[in-house]
């Protein structure tokens, strides 16, 4: 697999995986790490969903997973849990205006 784009590290995904919903029905989900890495890549780059690297899986899967979890508030819960667990950030951005 070509490692183009953004990929979560083992440690990052280990912290994130317990926060993901596990009560899904229907077809089994594809690799969460691959899909979430694709979602983060698209959001970080500010690009379009169609421009996501093919290594992250089908673009429609990335978009649908992002939208469905946003509607359920999953991303907000993940953000709050990770922000509460972390220490000081490695980088701080300061606006000088």
Backbone torsions as a table, in degrees:
resi	resn	phi	psi	omega
1	UNK	NA	132.9	176.4
2	UNK	-77.6	133.5	-177.1
3	UNK	-94.3	53.6	177.5
4	UNK	-82.0	145.7	177.6
5	UNK	85.0	-162.4	-178.0
6	UNK	-91.7	138.2	175.4
7	UNK	-135.6	133.0	175.4
8	UNK	-67.4	140.4	175.1
9	UNK	-76.6	169.0	177.8
10	UNK	-59.4	-42.7	-179.3
11	UNK	-65.9	-43.0	179.6
12	UNK	-62.1	-46.0	-178.7
13	UNK	-69.5	-32.3	177.3
14	UNK	-63.1	-36.4	177.2
15	UNK	-73.9	-30.0	-175.4
16	UNK	-85.4	-35.5	-171.8
17	UNK	-60.0	-36.8	177.8
18	UNK	-67.1	-17.2	-178.5
19	UNK	-88.4	-7.9	-178.0
20	UNK	-82.0	147.7	178.6
21	UNK	-64.9	140.6	-179.8
22	UNK	-120.2	3.7	-176.3
23	UNK	-97.8	42.1	-177.4
24	UNK	-81.5	151.5	177.5
25	UNK	-117.7	168.3	176.4
26	UNK	82.8	-144.2	-178.0
27	UNK	-64.7	143.7	176.7
28	UNK	-62.8	143.8	179.9
29	UNK	-69.8	150.4	172.4
30	UNK	-76.9	174.4	-175.6
31	UNK	-49.4	111.9	-178.9
32	UNK	-60.9	-39.0	-177.8
33	UNK	-62.3	-42.6	179.6
34	UNK	-64.6	-45.3	-177.0
35	UNK	-68.8	-45.0	-179.9
36	UNK	-65.9	-37.3	175.5
37	UNK	-61.2	-39.6	177.5
38	UNK	-65.5	-41.3	178.1
39	UNK	-62.7	-46.4	179.6
40	UNK	-63.1	-39.5	178.9
41	UNK	-59.1	-47.3	-178.8
42	UNK	-64.9	-43.1	-179.0
43	UNK	-67.6	-39.3	179.3
44	UNK	-66.7	-40.8	-175.5
45	UNK	-80.1	-17.6	-178.0
46	UNK	72.1	15.4	-178.5
47	UNK	-84.2	-170.3	177.8
48	UNK	-94.8	157.9	179.6
49	UNK	-60.2	-35.6	-178.1
50	UNK	-67.8	-19.1	-179.4
51	UNK	-90.1	3.6	178.5
52	UNK	-64.8	141.7	178.5
53	UNK	-59.1	141.7	-177.4
54	UNK	-63.1	-18.5	179.7
55	UNK	-66.0	-17.7	-179.0
56	UNK	-87.4	-1.6	178.4
57	UNK	102.0	-175.5	-178.8
58	UNK	-61.0	135.2	-178.1
59	UNK	-61.9	-34.9	179.4
60	UNK	-65.0	-35.1	176.9
61	UNK	-64.8	-43.7	178.7
62	UNK	-59.1	-49.2	-178.1
63	UNK	-63.9	-49.1	-178.0
64	UNK	-61.5	-42.4	-179.7
65	UNK	-64.5	-41.1	179.1
66	UNK	-63.3	-49.1	-176.2
67	UNK	-65.7	-44.8	-178.1
68	UNK	-64.9	-41.8	179.5
69	UNK	-72.3	-30.6	175.9
70	UNK	-66.3	-41.2	179.6
71	UNK	-64.2	-31.8	179.4
72	UNK	-86.0	-6.0	179.7
73	UNK	80.9	14.5	-177.4
74	UNK	-64.9	-42.0	-177.2
75	UNK	-65.9	-37.0	178.5
76	UNK	-65.8	-43.4	178.4
77	UNK	-62.4	-42.1	179.0
78	UNK	-63.4	-45.3	-179.9
79	UNK	-59.6	-47.6	-179.0
80	UNK	-63.9	-40.7	-179.9
81	UNK	-66.0	-43.6	-179.8
82	UNK	-71.0	-36.7	178.6
83	UNK	-67.1	-37.8	-179.9
84	UNK	-71.1	-30.3	-176.8
85	UNK	-84.0	-21.7	-174.1
86	UNK	-85.3	159.5	175.0
87	UNK	-91.3	-150.7	179.0
88	UNK	-66.0	144.7	-178.8
89	UNK	-67.5	154.5	178.7
90	UNK	-72.4	-28.1	178.3
91	UNK	-131.3	145.6	176.2
92	UNK	-127.3	128.0	178.4
93	UNK	-99.9	129.6	-178.0
94	UNK	-122.3	128.2	177.1
95	UNK	-87.7	123.9	-175.5
96	UNK	-94.4	5.9	-177.9
97	UNK	-79.6	NA	NA
